[in-house]
Amino acid sequence: MAKTGRISEILVFIRTAPVTPASSENFRQPVSEWLDDVPISAAVEQGMSQGKAGTETTRKYREAMILILCGLNQVPIARAQQAVAQYKDPALAGALGTMLADVNKISIPRLLNPALQQLMTAPATFLANHRIKTGNGAMTTSDKSQYEFSWDWRSQYYLMEPPVAFHHNMHIPFPGYNIAVTKFSGIANPAHVDGAAIEGNIGLTTQLSGCSILYSVNGANLVVAHVWPNEAGPVRANLPPALAAQAGLPAGVILALRLAHQTDLRNAVAGGTFGIFGMVDDPAHTGLRAVGPRNIRMHGYVATAGNAYFIAVQVAGSWQLFGQQNNPNKRAEGVTAFQQIYP
């Protein structure tokens, strides 16, 4: 809930005030956004007051630190006042910078660790109730990577992505596996697509933009391919005869149908379950259904439900697969679509 009055002024100050060291500047925006998001009592706002001591700038530094200590660290007001009073005026920029860094080191793990733990142990519950956004950072191949787990206060979603140089969000690290994109136009033989054998306990793709996910899973073994209809022409070319009547559908929808009719994973898991998560043209087709002459197991997502994501989590030695959709521009809307794809 957006703050008003004195707290609103101090949030602006936190975002713009000079701090040292320079690395602490990266934390100003996310700290102010977190403070804007959490409830702040009238007692804290009153306790921030510095009266007429010092200058307007030095008062704001001290008010900002009291707000952080009480609002994010749950420090009692009187103790926060005492802690802030010890700093001489020339030390205030460094004190606020240190406090911002401490939020990243101490308070952020306390906020994010429970959410990450729930994702890893009860993914269905987490993904049904919390919006996510995933990315591949600078990765272009399928491989293990250290991921960053963060909370975007502005858009109200959890972001999971390998490190990106221009990201200054506060985060905690976790080991993940990036499932890279395969361009459909680059597949030599559409009947046999290479997938990635997922290692570790969590596999993630980037946002699905008409893409289809092919998976083969059996217990602790999982192979996944993320196929992107990067060019509509190749997707529509040489369609199986049974799909001729669907040639006018969006490329993402045709891709999913085409894969269900003619594609397998070249390196599928022995004895595994094969399935597809892809774009469909009708919300009634998003749930589990059998598609094509081979009765391929298929789940779907629709373009009208927002951004789509695929995520795989290994729980107690067996993989669980999920799809989620949300609209990042409608922070109050919540999760717009969720389904457990497997088992």
N, C-alpha and C positions, 0 to 999 in steps of 0.2 A: 504494500500500500504506500503510495507516494507520500512523503513527509512534507510538512508545511512549517512555516514559522522559522524559529531559530535553528532547529535541526536541519531544515532544508538549506539554510545558509551555510552551515558547517559541512554538510555533504558536498556542496560546491567547493568549499575551501579544501577539503580532503582531496578532491580531484585536481586541484590546481596549485596547491601550496608547494613551495620549494622544499624538498626533503633530501637528506643524505643518508646512505650513499645513493648514487644515481640509480642503482638497480631497484631500489625501493619504489621508484616512480611507477614501475610496472604494476604495482599492487594497489595504486590509489583508486582507479576506476572500479575494480571488482570489490574492494572493501566498501566503497561508498554505495555500490549497488546492493551489497548484502545488508548494509545498515538500513537502506531504504526499504528493504523487503521484510525485515524482522520487526516485531512490535517493540516500541520504545515507550516506556512509561513516562507519565508527566513528572514523576519524581526524579527520573534521570535527567530530563530536560531542565528541570529546576536546579538539579545538582551540578550541572555543567557551568552555571553562571560564575563568572570571575569578577563580578562587580565592576569597579573602575580601575582595578589594578593593571599596571603595565599599559601597553598600547593595544589598539584594536587587533593588530596582527598577533601579538603574543597571547592575547586572550583567546583568539580563535585556535591557536595551536593547542592550548591547554583544554579548551572545550572539545576539540576533536579527539584528543587522547582519552578524555573522560568518557566520551560517547563510545569509543571503541572498546575500552575496558569494560564498561557496564553493558553495552549492547551486544557485544560478541563474546566476551570472556566471562560474563556473569560475575564480575568483580563488584562487591558492595560499593555503594556510592561513596561513603566516607573513606574507604580504603583507596578508591580511585583518585579522590581529591588529594589525599596525602601523597600518593605516588607521583602525581603530576606536579605537585607543589615543589618537589625536590629539584626540579630542573631550572637552571639559570636561563635567562632569556637567550643567550647565544647558543645554547645547546638544544633549543626546541626543535629545529629542523632535523637534527640527528635523532632526537628522541622519537619524533613522529615517524621518521623513516624506519627506525628499529622496530617500532610497534607494528607498522604495516607488515614488515618482514616476519615478525613473530606471529601475526594472524595467519600468514601462509604456512608457517612451520607447525603451529600449535592448534589454532582454532579450525583451520580448513580440514585437517585429518579427522578431527572430532566430528565435523559436519558430514564429511564424505565417506568415511570408512563404513559406517552402518549401511549406507545405501549400496556401496560396492559389495559388501558382504551379502546383502539380500539378493543382489543380482546374481552372485555366484552360487548361492545355496538355494534360493527360491525364485528362479528367473521368471516363472509364469506370473507370480504375484507382483514382482517388481515391474515387469514390462506391461502388465495390464493396467497399472496405476500411475506410471511415471513416463513422461515423454522423453525420448532419446533423440540424439543426432549422432551419426557416426561418420568418420572420414578416414582417409588413408594417409594423411599428412603428405609427405613427399615420396611415399613408397609407390613403386610401379610394378612390383612383383609380389607374388604370394610368399609370405615368410613370417617367421616370428618377429615380433617387435615389442619394444616397451611402449605401452600406451599411456595416455594421460586421461584421467577421469576427473571431470570438472562439472560445476553447476553454472549454467548461464542464467543469471538472475533476470536479465532483461527479457529473454524469451521463455524462461521457465522450462528448461530441459537439461538433461544430463548429456554432456558431450564426451564422446570417446573417440580419441584420435591419436596416432603417433605424433611425436613432437613436431611443431611447425614454428619456424623462427619468429614469425610475426605474431604468434599467440602470446598474450600476456595474462591469460586467465590463471587463476590459482587452481591447483590440481593436486591429486595424488597419483603415483604411478602404479601400473599393474601390467603383468605380462599378457599379451594378446597375440592373435594371429591374423594378419591382414590377408583377405581373400581378394586378389587383384581382379581387375576387369579384363575379360576376353572380348575383343571386338568380333561381332558375328562376321563381318566382311573379311576378317583375317583367318577364319576357320577353313582349312583346306578340305576337310571332309565333314559335313554337318552330321553325318551318322555317328561320328566318334569324336567327342569333345574331351580334351584333357582337363581334369579337375585338380585341385590342390588337396593333398592329404593333410588335414588340419592337425597341428600339434598343440599341446597344452590343454587348457580348460575353456578357452573362449575364442571363437572365430567371428570376425566381423567384416562386413562389406561396407562400401560407401553407400550413399543414397541410391535407391533404385529408380532410374529414369527410363521406364519402359523395359528395364532389364528383366531377365529371368534367372532364377537360381536353380541349378541342377544339383541334386544331392544323392549320395548313396551312403547309407548309415547302417551300422550293425554294432550295437553296444558301444565300446570305446573307440571304434574306428569310423571315421567320417571323411568323405571326399566331396568337395564342393566346387562347382564352376559358376562364375558370375558372368553371364553373357549379355552383352550390350548391343542393341540394334542401332549401331552407330550410323548406318546408312540404310535408308528405307528400301532402296533398289535391290540390294542383295537379299534382304529379308523376304521380299515379295517374289524374287526370281525362282523359277523351277519349284513352285509350290507342289506338294503332293496333291493329286487330283481331288481328294476329299476336301481340300481347303480352298478350292477355286472360288467358291461362292463367298469366302471371307476376305478376298483380296483387297477390299476397300476399307477394311478395319484399320485402326492405328497400327503402326509398325510394331509397337510393343505387344499388342494383343496377338498379332499374327505370329510374332516370334515365339510366344509361349505355346500357341497351338502347333506351330511347326515342330518345335522341339518335342512336344508330346507325341507327335505322329512319327518322327523319324530319327530321333537322337538318343544315344546312350553315352554314358561316361566311359571313356576308353579304359580308365584305371579304377573302375567301380570296386567297392568293397565286396569281397567274397561273401556270398550269402546275405548281402545287404538289401535294405529297402530302397528302391529308387523312386524319386519324386521330383516335382517341379513347384516352385513358387514364382508366379509370373503375373503380368498385367492381364486383366480381363475387362470386358466392355460392359458388364452388368454386375451390380452389387450382389445379385443372387448367385453369382458364380464364384464368389470369393471363398466359400467354404470348401471342405474336402469333396472332391468328385473324381470320377474315373473318366479320362479323356482319351480319345483316339482309339484306333483299332487294337492297341495293346492295353487299353484300360489303365493308362498311367495315372498314378496318384498325383493329384494337382490341387494346390491352393492358389488363391489369387488376391490381387489388390487392384483398386480402381484409382484412376487419376484424380477423381473428385474428393478423395478423403485425405489429401495432403501428401507430404513426403513419405516414402515407404522405405523400410529398413529390414534387413535380415540379420539375425544374430543366432549363434549356436553356443550353447553352454553345456559343458560336461558336468553332470551332477552324479556323485556316487558311482563314477566309472562308466556312465552311459550318457550319450549325447541327447540333448533336447534342442529342438529347432523352433524358432519363433519368427513371426512377422509382425511389425508394428507400423502404423501410420499416424502422423500428426501434422498439424498445420503450424509451422513455426511463427507465423505472423499473427496467430490468434492464441495468445498465451493462456487465456482463461478457458479455452476450449477443451484442453486435456487430450488424452489419447482418443483418436477418432476411430481407430480400428486396431484390433489385436487378435491374434490367433496362435495357438500352439500347432505348429506344422507337423511335428513328430515328437514323441510317439503319439 
